[in-house]
């Protein structure tokens, strides 16, 4: 294993020297391919969750108050009370390297090794570690043809081997073509764009399962809530959400 890692590190160093890459955020050199298109310094300045933060136990939003983290499950922001998923977690705040990684993933089907490690780390922690099946948030077929891939499915397939879970890309599908979100759209507007946009094709596959619902970014929770609602209505025992990033509010 040591030789394998050493060989990979040497190969990575050679690639970096032969084909230097510029950080898409600051313009400095990217030291290693494992960081994707962002340098180590920009990753360090991005708020990546460590597990020590005080967050809403349900939606994962960081608390603005400097309260001591004691009983994690009692900390609630109350804004997510009506959302049907059990809990949602992200690798960190939608800024810097995480924002750039999420945006790049909409254009290119590439997931950096560093981001993959972050996603797997979050999925292995409580409460997401209870999941028994991975379900990616589906794109409408027309949107997927335009893009060429579904970024949520790409994330799902990348993390599945490390988690020992199967990816179910068949059961949940999108039945409506929601409009692209417009700048300044409020939470209700976002909910309206995905209301009744999803359906379950094979309810027998999700009945009794604890679903790890995967998407790229958690914004208001409208999309994952719409998915969770239909999954639960068709027999899923619980739905947990994993995303790359979420806003700090």
Residue frames relative to the residue before (quaternion, step in Angstrom):
aa qw qx qy qz dx dy dz
X 1.0000 0.0000 0.0000 0.0000 0.00 0.00 0.00
X 0.6358 0.5326 -0.3259 0.4538 3.58 1.03 -0.84
X 0.6610 0.5021 -0.3072 0.4654 3.57 0.93 -0.92
X 0.6351 0.5317 -0.3303 0.4526 3.55 1.00 -0.80
X 0.6762 0.4802 -0.2937 0.4753 3.57 0.89 -0.90
X 0.6437 0.5213 -0.3213 0.4590 3.56 1.00 -0.83
X 0.6501 0.5156 -0.3116 0.4631 3.56 1.00 -0.85
X 0.6596 0.5069 -0.3025 0.4652 3.56 0.97 -0.89
X 0.6448 0.5180 -0.3166 0.4643 3.58 1.00 -0.80
X 0.6446 0.5144 -0.3128 0.4712 3.56 1.03 -0.84
X 0.6544 0.5123 -0.3012 0.4676 3.57 0.97 -0.91
X 0.6342 0.5294 -0.3141 0.4677 3.56 1.04 -0.83
X 0.6544 0.5142 -0.3064 0.4621 3.57 0.98 -0.86
X 0.6414 0.5234 -0.3175 0.4625 3.58 1.01 -0.82
X 0.6544 0.5126 -0.3091 0.4620 3.57 0.97 -0.90
X 0.6522 0.5266 -0.3122 0.4470 3.54 1.00 -0.87
X 0.6693 0.4859 -0.2929 0.4797 3.56 1.05 -0.79
X 0.7021 0.4772 -0.2680 0.4556 3.55 0.92 -0.95
X 0.7988 0.1233 -0.0375 0.5876 3.57 1.02 -0.82
X 0.1071 -0.8352 0.5370 0.0516 3.59 0.41 1.18
X 0.1945 -0.7827 0.5860 0.0786 3.53 -1.06 0.87
X 0.3392 -0.7414 0.5486 0.1851 3.54 -1.01 0.86
X 0.5166 -0.6410 0.4734 0.3132 3.58 -0.95 0.91
X 0.4173 -0.7378 0.4785 0.2290 3.57 -0.76 1.03
X 0.6639 0.4844 -0.3111 0.4773 3.60 1.27 -0.12
X 0.8400 0.1876 -0.0648 0.5050 3.60 0.70 -1.05
X 0.4995 -0.6840 0.4129 0.3348 3.59 1.22 -0.28
X 0.5288 0.6066 -0.4236 0.4158 3.60 1.24 -0.02
X 0.6430 -0.5245 0.3838 0.4052 3.57 -1.27 0.20
X 0.3807 -0.6759 0.5801 0.2484 3.55 -1.15 0.71
X 0.3994 -0.7813 0.4341 0.2038 3.57 -0.49 1.25
X 0.8122 0.0495 0.0196 0.5810 3.57 1.08 -0.70
X 0.5669 -0.6215 0.4311 0.3263 3.55 -1.11 0.73
X 0.5659 0.6227 -0.3953 0.3685 3.58 1.12 -0.50
X 0.6730 0.5025 -0.2970 0.4543 3.60 1.18 -0.48
X 0.4835 -0.6745 0.4337 0.3508 3.59 1.25 -0.01
X 0.7898 -0.3056 0.2327 0.4782 3.57 -0.89 -0.93
X 0.6620 0.4846 -0.2856 0.4952 3.59 1.30 0.11
X 0.4611 -0.7051 0.4675 0.2676 3.58 -0.94 0.84
X 0.6963 -0.4832 0.3391 0.4082 3.55 -1.32 0.32
X 0.6436 0.5405 -0.3250 0.4336 3.59 0.98 -0.83
X 0.6753 0.4775 -0.2983 0.4764 3.59 0.95 -0.83
X 0.6022 0.5306 -0.3598 0.4758 3.58 1.11 -0.57
X 0.6693 0.5130 -0.3037 0.4435 3.57 0.94 -0.87
X 0.6986 0.4623 -0.2755 0.4715 3.59 1.08 -0.64
X 0.5721 0.5729 -0.3776 0.4494 3.59 1.31 -0.06
X 0.4405 -0.6996 0.4920 0.2728 3.59 -0.93 0.83
X 0.0028 0.7796 -0.6212 0.0791 3.52 -0.19 1.39
X 0.4497 -0.7114 0.4697 0.2666 3.58 -0.78 1.01
X 0.2488 -0.7864 0.5542 0.1120 3.56 -0.98 0.90
X 0.5675 -0.5709 0.3999 0.4383 3.58 1.23 -0.37
X 0.6430 0.5217 -0.3191 0.4610 3.56 1.27 -0.24
X 0.5104 0.6693 -0.4128 0.3480 3.58 1.26 -0.16
X 0.4025 -0.6370 0.5874 0.2955 3.53 -1.30 0.40
X 0.0853 0.8108 -0.5674 0.1157 3.57 -0.47 1.22
X 0.5778 -0.5115 0.4799 0.4173 3.52 -1.31 0.25
X 0.4608 -0.7116 0.4455 0.2878 3.58 -0.65 1.05
X 0.6991 0.4816 -0.2882 0.4430 3.59 1.02 -0.70
X 0.8354 0.2195 -0.1153 0.4905 3.62 0.49 -1.08
X 0.4831 -0.7197 0.3978 0.3007 3.59 1.26 -0.17
X 0.4160 0.7064 -0.4857 0.3033 3.61 1.20 0.18
X 0.4738 -0.6726 0.4771 0.3088 3.63 -0.88 0.85
X 0.4578 -0.6782 0.5036 0.2772 3.56 -1.03 0.80
X 0.3887 -0.7127 0.5359 0.2317 3.56 -1.07 0.76
X 0.6403 0.5191 -0.3212 0.4663 3.55 1.26 -0.24
X 0.4361 -0.7115 0.4937 0.2446 3.55 -1.06 0.74
X 0.2310 0.7898 -0.5353 0.1906 3.56 0.80 0.97
X 0.5225 -0.6412 0.4634 0.3179 3.53 -1.15 0.58
X 0.4105 -0.7114 0.5141 0.2472 3.55 -0.92 0.88
X 0.0282 0.8083 -0.5848 0.0624 3.56 -0.42 1.23
X 0.8028 0.0219 0.0182 0.5955 3.55 0.32 -1.22
X 0.3351 -0.8122 0.4429 0.1786 3.54 0.04 1.39
X 0.6998 0.5021 -0.2909 0.4166 3.59 0.87 -0.89
X 0.6369 0.5237 -0.3387 0.4532 3.61 1.21 -0.19
X 0.5888 0.5806 -0.3688 0.4244 3.60 1.24 -0.23
X 0.1038 0.8007 -0.5751 0.1314 3.57 -0.49 1.22
X 0.3920 -0.7080 0.5344 0.2437 3.56 -1.05 0.78
X 0.3724 -0.7592 0.4355 0.3087 3.60 1.34 -0.40
X 0.5846 0.5862 -0.3884 0.4048 3.63 1.15 -0.35
X 0.7235 0.4310 -0.2308 0.4873 3.58 1.20 -0.53
X 0.3091 0.8080 -0.4702 0.1748 3.60 1.28 0.07
X 0.7541 0.4093 -0.2174 0.4654 3.59 0.91 -0.87
X 0.5180 0.6255 -0.4362 0.3876 3.59 1.20 -0.08
X 0.4617 -0.7738 0.3751 0.2174 3.58 -0.68 1.11
X 0.5451 0.6052 -0.4273 0.3924 3.61 1.16 -0.21
X 0.5810 -0.6073 0.4271 0.3337 3.55 -1.24 0.53
X 0.7597 -0.1978 0.1681 0.5962 3.57 0.90 -0.98
X 0.1651 -0.7715 0.6078 0.0899 3.55 -1.21 0.62
X 0.0370 -0.7940 0.6068 -0.0063 3.53 -1.02 0.86
X 0.1271 -0.7727 0.6189 0.0610 3.55 -1.20 0.66
X 0.6116 -0.5548 0.4099 0.3875 3.57 -1.25 0.31
X 0.7803 -0.2227 0.1612 0.5618 3.56 1.12 -0.58
X 0.7315 -0.4120 0.3201 0.4390 3.53 -1.33 -0.32
X 0.5033 -0.6546 0.4812 0.2943 3.56 -1.11 0.77
X 0.4648 0.6158 -0.4849 0.4120 3.53 0.19 1.37
X 0.8494 0.2421 -0.1203 0.4532 3.54 -1.34 0.13
X 0.8626 -0.0635 0.0693 0.4970 3.54 -0.91 -0.99
X 0.6483 0.5124 -0.3281 0.4577 3.60 1.03 -0.70
X 0.6363 0.5114 -0.3237 0.4784 3.58 0.99 -0.79
X 0.6695 0.5006 -0.2979 0.4608 3.57 0.90 -0.95
X 0.6440 0.5233 -0.3163 0.4598 3.60 1.01 -0.80
X 0.6625 0.5013 -0.3016 0.4678 3.58 0.99 -0.86
X 0.6624 0.4976 -0.3037 0.4705 3.59 0.97 -0.82
X 0.6472 0.5176 -0.3163 0.4617 3.58 0.99 -0.83
X 0.6457 0.5416 -0.3150 0.4364 3.55 1.06 -0.78
X 0.6050 0.5352 -0.3600 0.4669 3.59 1.20 -0.31
X 0.7253 0.4177 -0.2292 0.4969 3.58 1.24 -0.46
X 0.8018 0.1488 -0.0475 0.5768 3.56 1.06 -0.77
X 0.3933 -0.7422 0.4893 0.2345 3.62 -0.84 0.90
X 0.4457 0.6739 -0.4615 0.3664 3.56 0.74 1.10
X 0.1162 -0.7781 0.6164 0.0320 3.54 -0.89 1.03
X 0.3786 -0.7442 0.4973 0.2356 3.60 -0.56 1.10
X 0.6182 -0.5656 0.4004 0.3711 3.56 -1.19 0.60
X 0.6358 0.5357 -0.3336 0.4445 3.59 1.03 -0.76
X 0.6713 0.4792 -0.2977 0.4807 3.58 0.91 -0.89
X 0.6171 0.5417 -0.3433 0.4559 3.59 1.00 -0.76
X 0.6561 0.5085 -0.3128 0.4616 3.59 0.93 -0.86
X 0.6356 0.5239 -0.3269 0.4633 3.58 1.03 -0.77
X 0.6655 0.5100 -0.2991 0.4556 3.59 0.91 -0.93
X 0.6616 0.4958 -0.3066 0.4717 3.57 0.91 -0.89
X 0.6329 0.5446 -0.3278 0.4421 3.57 1.00 -0.81
X 0.6640 0.4880 -0.3012 0.4799 3.58 0.97 -0.85
X 0.6767 0.5091 -0.2950 0.4426 3.58 0.92 -0.92
X 0.6689 0.5034 -0.2966 0.4596 3.59 1.14 -0.57
X 0.6334 0.5338 -0.3316 0.4516 3.59 1.25 -0.24
X 0.5764 -0.5638 0.4625 0.3688 3.54 -1.27 0.47
X 0.6201 -0.1817 -0.7600 -0.0703 1.55 -2.02 1.48
X 0.4662 0.7135 -0.4360 0.2888 3.61 1.24 -0.11
X 0.5853 0.6172 -0.3663 0.3772 3.58 1.18 -0.49
X 0.5544 0.6074 -0.3967 0.4080 3.61 1.26 -0.01
X 0.4800 0.7180 -0.4142 0.2871 3.59 1.24 -0.35
X 0.2279 -0.7805 0.5717 0.1095 3.53 -1.15 0.74
X 0.7903 0.1232 -0.0558 0.5975 3.59 1.27 -0.24
X 0.2962 -0.7492 0.5689 0.1654 3.56 -1.03 0.83
X 0.0181 -0.7816 0.6234 -0.0127 3.56 -0.91 0.97
X 0.2650 -0.7681 0.5589 0.1657 3.63 -0.61 1.05
X 0.5064 -0.5953 0.5145 0.3527 3.56 -1.15 0.58
X 0.3280 -0.7887 0.4835 0.1912 3.62 -0.57 1.09
X 0.3586 -0.6641 0.6037 0.2568 3.51 -1.32 0.44
X 0.5486 -0.5398 0.4904 0.4089 3.55 -1.22 0.34
X 0.6100 -0.5904 0.3760 0.3714 3.64 -0.94 0.82
X 0.6472 0.5181 -0.3288 0.4523 3.59 0.98 -0.78
X 0.6558 0.4978 -0.3059 0.4780 3.57 0.98 -0.87
X 0.6580 0.5109 -0.3162 0.4539 3.58 0.96 -0.80
X 0.6251 0.5196 -0.3419 0.4716 3.59 1.07 -0.67
X 0.6313 0.5326 -0.3319 0.4556 3.59 1.02 -0.76
X 0.7426 0.4110 -0.2180 0.4818 3.56 0.86 -1.00
X 0.4251 -0.7163 0.4532 0.3176 3.57 1.07 -0.69
X 0.7913 0.0295 -0.0108 0.6106 3.58 1.26 -0.21
X 0.3682 -0.6783 0.5820 0.2560 3.55 -1.36 0.24
X 0.3908 -0.7580 0.4694 0.2289 3.60 -0.44 1.18
X 0.6205 0.5363 -0.3520 0.4510 3.62 1.07 -0.63
X 0.6423 0.5025 -0.3176 0.4838 3.58 1.06 -0.72
X 0.6204 0.5442 -0.3396 0.4512 3.57 1.02 -0.79
X 0.6502 0.5004 -0.3106 0.4800 3.60 0.95 -0.89
X 0.6503 0.5451 -0.3119 0.4275 3.57 0.91 -0.97
X 0.6977 0.4671 -0.2710 0.4707 3.57 0.86 -0.96
X 0.6380 0.5349 -0.3310 0.4441 3.59 1.11 -0.61
X 0.7431 0.4119 -0.2334 0.4729 3.61 0.94 -0.83
X 0.5252 0.6946 -0.3938 0.2944 3.60 1.14 -0.59
X 0.6688 0.5013 -0.3436 0.4281 3.69 0.75 -0.82
X 0.6726 0.4992 -0.3007 0.4561 3.58 0.95 -0.84
X 0.7131 0.4396 -0.2482 0.4865 3.58 1.12 -0.66
X 0.3718 -0.7451 0.4752 0.2843 3.58 1.24 -0.35
X 0.5424 0.6056 -0.3973 0.4256 3.57 1.15 0.66
X 0.4430 -0.6693 0.5195 0.2931 3.55 -1.19 0.51
X 0.3632 -0.6996 0.5728 0.2249 3.54 -1.25 0.58
X 0.1536 -0.7794 0.6048 0.0570 3.54 -0.73 1.13
X 0.0106 -0.8281 0.5590 -0.0403 3.57 -0.19 1.28
X 0.6089 0.5906 -0.3295 0.4146 3.57 1.31 0.06
X 0.6727 0.5678 -0.3157 0.3543 3.57 0.88 -0.94
X 0.7707 0.2910 -0.1594 0.5439 3.58 0.89 -0.94
X 0.0877 0.8010 -0.5886 0.0647 3.57 -0.85 0.93
X 0.4725 -0.6745 0.5004 0.2671 3.53 -1.25 0.52
X 0.1968 -0.8112 0.5448 0.0806 3.56 -0.77 1.06
X 0.7487 0.3116 -0.1979 0.5506 3.58 1.25 -0.22
X 0.3827 -0.7003 0.5580 0.2275 3.54 -1.16 0.67
X 0.1506 -0.8157 0.5529 0.0793 3.59 0.00 1.25
X 0.5194 -0.6377 0.4727 0.3164 3.54 -1.11 0.72
X 0.5689 -0.5742 0.4563 0.3720 3.54 -1.15 0.60
X 0.5458 -0.6338 0.4363 0.3317 3.54 -1.00 0.88
X 0.2880 -0.7464 0.5758 0.1686 3.54 -1.03 0.82
X 0.5970 -0.5650 0.4258 0.3782 3.54 -1.15 0.64
X 0.8120 0.2684 -0.2036 0.4765 3.56 -0.95 0.90
X 0.4391 0.6929 -0.4656 0.3323 3.58 1.27 -0.01
X 0.3674 -0.7509 0.5025 0.2207 3.58 -0.78 0.99
X 0.7483 -0.4174 0.2717 0.4382 3.55 -1.34 0.14
X 0.6478 0.5114 -0.3271 0.4603 3.58 0.97 -0.81
X 0.6414 0.5278 -0.3232 0.4534 3.57 0.97 -0.81
X 0.6547 0.4983 -0.3098 0.4766 3.56 1.01 -0.78
X 0.6250 0.5260 -0.3418 0.4647 3.58 1.02 -0.73
X 0.6555 0.5366 -0.3130 0.4294 3.55 0.95 -0.92
X 0.6518 0.5404 -0.3290 0.4182 3.61 1.03 -0.71
X 0.7763 0.3117 -0.1754 0.5190 3.60 1.13 -0.52
X 0.3895 0.7286 -0.4839 0.2886 3.59 1.26 0.12
X 0.8482 -0.0042 -0.0660 0.5256 3.55 -0.83 1.10
X 0.3929 0.7381 -0.4599 0.2989 3.57 1.12 0.72
X 0.7475 0.3634 -0.1977 0.5197 3.60 1.26 -0.23
X 0.0416 -0.7777 0.6267 0.0253 3.52 -1.26 0.50
X 0.3884 -0.6994 0.5482 0.2437 3.57 -1.30 0.35
X 0.3164 -0.7782 0.5219 0.1484 3.53 -0.75 1.12
X 0.8065 0.1407 -0.0469 0.5723 3.60 0.96 -0.84
X 0.1541 -0.8412 0.5114 0.0839 3.61 0.31 1.23
X 0.5977 0.5834 -0.3740 0.4030 3.59 1.09 -0.57
X 0.6415 0.5390 -0.3267 0.4373 3.59 1.17 -0.50
X 0.7541 0.3683 -0.2135 0.5001 3.59 1.10 -0.56
X 0.4478 0.7029 -0.4534 0.3159 3.60 1.23 -0.18
X 0.8416 0.1416 -0.1415 0.5016 3.55 -0.79 1.08
X 0.5579 0.6228 -0.3859 0.3899 3.59 1.26 -0.08
X 0.3257 -0.6771 0.6164 0.2357 3.55 -1.30 0.49
X 0.2215 -0.8431 0.4854 0.0672 3.52 -0.27 1.34
X 0.1874 -0.7069 0.6676 0.1392 3.52 -1.10 0.81
X 0.1490 -0.8086 0.5682 0.0336 3.55 -0.25 1.33
X 0.1377 -0.8343 0.5335 0.0189 3.57 -0.58 1.18
X 0.0994 0.7571 -0.6417 0.0715 3.56 -1.02 0.91
X 0.6132 -0.5751 0.3819 0.3840 3.59 -1.23 0.18
X 0.8198 0.0155 0.0337 0.5714 3.61 0.81 -0.98
X 0.2643 -0.7123 0.6296 0.1623 3.55 -1.13 0.81
X 0.0972 -0.8081 0.5798 0.0373 3.60 -0.51 1.16
X 0.8014 -0.0147 0.0329 0.5970 3.59 0.30 -1.22
X 0.5073 -0.6374 0.4258 0.3938 3.57 1.25 -0.36
X 0.4036 0.7491 -0.4558 0.2611 3.59 1.26 0.02
X 0.6885 0.4877 -0.2912 0.4509 3.57 0.84 -0.95
X 0.7088 0.4460 -0.2787 0.4702 3.59 0.76 -0.99
X 0.6117 0.5430 -0.3533 0.4541 3.60 1.12 -0.60
X 0.6384 0.5180 -0.3228 0.4689 3.57 1.01 -0.81
X 0.6512 0.5007 -0.3033 0.4830 3.58 1.03 -0.82
X 0.6680 0.5134 -0.3043 0.4447 3.58 0.88 -0.96
X 0.6293 0.5584 -0.3359 0.4235 3.57 0.97 -0.83
X 0.7142 0.4343 -0.2686 0.4786 3.57 0.85 -0.93
X 0.6126 0.5418 -0.3502 0.4567 3.62 1.06 -0.66
X 0.6763 0.4826 -0.2885 0.4759 3.58 0.94 -0.88
X 0.6494 0.5279 -0.3198 0.4441 3.58 1.00 -0.78
X 0.7183 0.4150 -0.2386 0.5048 3.56 1.23 -0.52
X 0.7571 -0.4677 0.1925 0.4135 3.56 1.18 0.51
X 0.4304 0.6788 -0.4915 0.3354 3.62 1.19 0.04
X 0.4844 -0.6882 0.4591 0.2846 3.58 -0.98 0.82
X 0.7693 -0.1396 0.1166 0.6124 3.59 1.06 -0.78
X 0.2099 -0.7600 0.6016 0.1277 3.55 -1.28 0.46
X 0.0788 -0.7608 0.6439 0.0210 3.54 -0.90 1.06
X 0.2803 -0.7895 0.5339 0.1145 3.54 -1.08 0.74
X 0.0614 -0.7774 0.6257 0.0198 3.56 -1.00 0.91
X 0.0669 0.7859 -0.6116 0.0624 3.57 -0.90 0.99
X 0.6352 -0.5197 0.4081 0.3999 3.53 -1.31 0.27
X 0.8179 -0.0782 0.1168 0.5580 3.57 0.81 -1.01
X 0.1126 -0.7606 0.6342 0.0814 3.51 -1.38 0.22
X 0.5859 -0.5684 0.4202 0.3964 3.65 -1.15 0.42
X 0.4940 -0.6585 0.4875 0.2911 3.56 -1.25 0.45
X 0.6391 0.4745 -0.3543 0.4908 3.60 0.97 0.78
